[in-house]
Amino acid sequence: MRYRPVDERFLDKFSIGRHDKCWPWRGCVSRGYGYIRGERSIEGSKVRNILAHRFAYERAFGPVPVGMFVLHHCNNPLCVNPAHLRVGTHKDNMDDLRKSGRALGRPKRSSLTAKQVATAKKMLALGHTQKDVAEKIGVHRTTVQRMMVYLGISGIELLPRSKLSDEEKREILKLLGDNELIARIAVRFNVDRKTIRNIRNKAGG
């Protein structure tokens, strides 16, 4: 299998949209932020993961000054639109976290707005996935899950899904082809690992 440069793989993980809209990251996610594997070293050293929004900023504007962070104007940690990114200090980063609502359920910290909660509850009642809801209101999926527990929302399926669309299956096969871990793919699509392995086996992988 041909090794694909990081810049090429990066462009596959989101869709470029309007300048004033978020460009949601569709690749790997950890602790609420997207990331991508860096370039392979000739010496064979461990490959370093790169934050997706940081890579987007540096790709558009150049290196981030030492000791500084790449922050989101839009308060959407999965957004990789360079127009929504800026450089700031650690204090700026903490201030943004408190204002964003990503600390839902933690004492003495800000929460989701009433409008975000109302939108989330309506979408969940209509059968939308936690991932869809998270992208709509601009937070990570785990924030939606914490909201459901925190508010005691009942009658909503929290277990992994068993059915995937053909488009999702194609994306899973592509991730498997990129050697993404089955466990991470399962978390991303809210299914169990057996479902991912079945998709791989049916494709002859």
N, C-alpha and C positions, 0 to 999 in steps of 0.2 A: 504493500500500500504506500502511495506517495505521501511523503510528509508535507503538510501544508504550512506555509509560513504563518506566523501569528496574525499578521495584518489581514491576510486572506480569511482566516478562521474568524477573526473579530467581525468582519463585515457580514458574515453569514448569520450572526446571532441577533440581529435586530433589523428593522426596516426604517429607512430614512423617510421621515414625514415632513410635515410643515415645520417651519423654523420656530414657531411659537408653541408647538406641542411636544409632549414627551416622546422619546423614542425608547420604549421598554426593552430591556435586555432579556433575551430568551435563552441564554446559555446557563452555565452553572451558577448557583447561588449559595452563599455561605454567610450566616449572620445578617441576612437582609440585603447583602450587596452582591452584585454580579462579579464574576471573575473569569479569567481566561488563563490557560497555561502559556507560559512564556516560551521563548525559543529554546531548542535543545542545544546544549553545550557540546562543543567538539570534544572536550575533555571527558564528557560523560557524567558531569556533576548533576546533582538533583535539579530538576526543572522548577523554576520559581513561578508561583501563581501571581497574576497581576490583577488588581482591581479594575473592573471593566470601565468604570467612569473615569478613573485616573488615566487609563490607557487612551480613552477617548479625548480627554483634555490634552494630554501630551502629544497625541497625534495631530491635534488641531492647532495647538499653541506653543508646543515645545516643552522642555523639562520643567517640572515643578520645583521651585526653590527648596533647598534643604530645610527641613523642619516645618514645612507648610503642608496643608491638606487641600484636597480637591473637594469642594462642597457643592451642594445642589441648590440653585435658586428655587426650584420647583418642589423641594422637600420629597422627591420621589427617588429613593436610593437605587432603584433599578433603571433610572433614566440615563442614557448615554448621549443625549443631544448636547454637543459642545456649547450651544447657546445657553444652556441651563446650568453650566458649570462655572465655578469661580475658585480662586485660591484664597484660603483663609487660615487663621491660626487654630490651635487646639480649642481655645476659648470660643471662637466663632463656631466651630464644629459642635461643641456642647450646647451652645445657645440654640443652634439650628435643631438639634435633637429634641430639646425641651419644647420648642415651638411646633415641631412636626407632627406630634402625636404618636411617634413610633415607640414611646415608652408606656403604652397603654397597660394599665393594671399594676404599675409599679408605684408605690406610695410616694406622695409629694412630687409627682411629675405630671406633665400635661397628658391629656387623653385625646382621642379622636373627637372631632367636632360633632355636634348633633346632626348636621347635614350628612356627614360621612357615615355615621351610624345608621341613619334612616335609609340612606341609599344601600348600604350593605345588607340590612335586614330585608329590604324589599327584593334585592337580587337573590339572596339566599332562599327566600320564600318561593321565588319563581324557578328555583332549581339550578341557578348558576353555581359554578364551582368556586371554592375559596380563592383560587388563582385568578379567575375572572373578576371577582369582587375586588381583590387586592389591586389589580391593574387599574380598575375603574376609579377607585378612590385614592390611588397613589401611595399605597403602603405595601409592605411585604405580606405574603400569605399567612405567616405565623401570627401577624398582628390581627388578622381577621379571625383566626382560630382562637386567639386569646380573648377577643371581643365576645365571641360566642360563649365561651366558658364564663367570662366575667359577667355577662348579662343573663346567663342561664337560658339561652335560646334553646328551645326544645323542638323536636320533630324534624331536625335537620341531620342528615347522614354525615357523621364524622369519620366513618370507616373509609378505607381506600376504595376507589372506584374499581369496577370490574370491566367496564366497556370503554373503549377508546375509538375515536374517529379514525378514518383512513389517513387523514392528514397527520394526526398525532402519531400514528404507527410509522409513517414515513419519516417523521422527525426523529423518532426513537431509533430507527434503523440507522439514520445518519449519525446520531450521537454514538451509537455502538461502533459504527465504522470509524469514528474519531477516537475510539478507545476510552470513551467516558465510562466511569464505573456504573455498574447496574444499580447499586444502591442509590447513587445520586440521581440517576434517571427516574427511579421509582419515586423518590421524594418530589422531584420536580413535577411529575404528572399525577401525583397522588394515587398511585397504585402500588401493589405489593411487588416484590422482586420476582416472584414466580411469573407474573404477567409479562414482565420484561423479558425473562428467559424464554417464555413461550413464543413471543414475537420473534426473538432471535432465532429460535430453533425452526420455526415455520419458514423463515427466510433462508434457512440453510446455513446460518452463521455458526 
